[in-house]
Amino acid sequence: MKTFAPNSWEARADAHSFYGFTDLPSVERRGMVVLTHGEGPYVIDVHGNRYLDGNAGLWNMVAGFDHPEMAAAAKAQYDRFPGYHSFFGRMSDQTVMLSEKLIEVSPFERGRVFYTNSGSEANDTMVKMLWFLGRAEGKPQRTKILTRKNGYHGVTVVASSMTGKPYNEVFGLPLPGFIHLTCPHYWREGQDGESEADFTARMAQELEDTIAREGADTIAAFVAEPVMGAGGVIPPSDGYFQAVAPILKKHGIPLVADEVICGFGRTGEMWGSQTYGFMPDAIISSKALTAGYFPMGAVILGPDLSDRLQAAVEEIEEFPHGFTASGHPVGCAIALKAIDLIENGLLEQARGLIPQFEAGLNRLAEMDNIGEARGKGLMGALEAVKDKADKTPFDGSLSVSERIANTCTDHGLICRPLGQAIVLCPAFVMTPAQMDEMFERLEVSLKKVFAEVA
Ligand code: PLP
């Protein structure tokens, strides 16, 4: 039953907007939260309600919602040169400077960057590059893409196929040739009596077996988030990347790090791959790349892929791919400012918050109905369980995490339900006092919901 008034913002949103990734029963009961602006890590709705956004928008607004230097960089570039493409031998000076900067801050000694409008498009672009390369190198069969269950890589057709979530079945996806390995989540996937080291070895063996079954020369890449984000904030098991990287190398299969969430400081280092001590062959970037102030994605190619692709493209004299707004000058100016802020203060600020963040998660993990607190850096999740001892989840019909998120909203806190987990991913500009407030509001909400359902 819809309870919102006719002609209210909620009714108007409902009349003409088609919602994606939104729990419709919740919206039906409560209406959309319609926002007008933000202040630091807070967002404010049309009724003047303030919410502390515990997710920094969608993992991306690391500089908060009203950073004056970000807005000024955008305005200056809009005044100077408000838009251009990167086709036909032309691109903006900002695009040139951003590519230089991205290679400088990347783990690569050299390489090249290709721009898109989103993380999904960056993943699609990466796959098209690999398919192109396979054909150019006389290996047209080298098309398969390995990812993991619970991995999230976006929503375009290829990125959805890479994503290891069952909901893509409603579209008849994945496409053939997209293979999802086991999610390296020791807490949930580890077998009785299996140590974490044995679990990691089993994940590595599964990769070896998959390569043997499919044929190494049919596999174009292994694509992985350093920490799975939208799958529920799942860090890899101990030693995971150290175990899989040599196998991929031995078989000549590129390791692509999807750093759309992890990149630019989220895990405490500039890149998630640095946090986990592995060297990818390419990086997929988006989100904090522009601190969320502009839609932009990037494929950052390391030396080997960069050289091979460049050679292959030179053969046919053109790479037939690109978006109207690839390398948009305003987006590039914004990204340059975002990276400047991250390098010169925000990353340190994020690092300073990590101990308090971890302590907050661990304290809430002591609750009877929290089975696991997990995360890395400033991304974390609390997994709700009916029974802590045997990890039994709540009955799906209770929509526990939706209830928690809705109760949080009632208490002025935005946090995201993911499966039966609640996800936190604060802005780097959050103050310690605001972080305390985030955990206090979450605790009140958890207690209320667990009292109702437990
Ligand atoms: N890859 C990862 C790891 C992501 O988390 C996301 C989005 O959350 C994407 C890709 C897709 O990015 P976008 O939503 O910009 O298409």
Residues whose N, C-alpha, C, O or C-beta is under 5 A from the ligand:
A	BS01	PLP	S118 G119 S120 E121 Y152 H153 G154 E225 G229 D258 V260 I261 S286
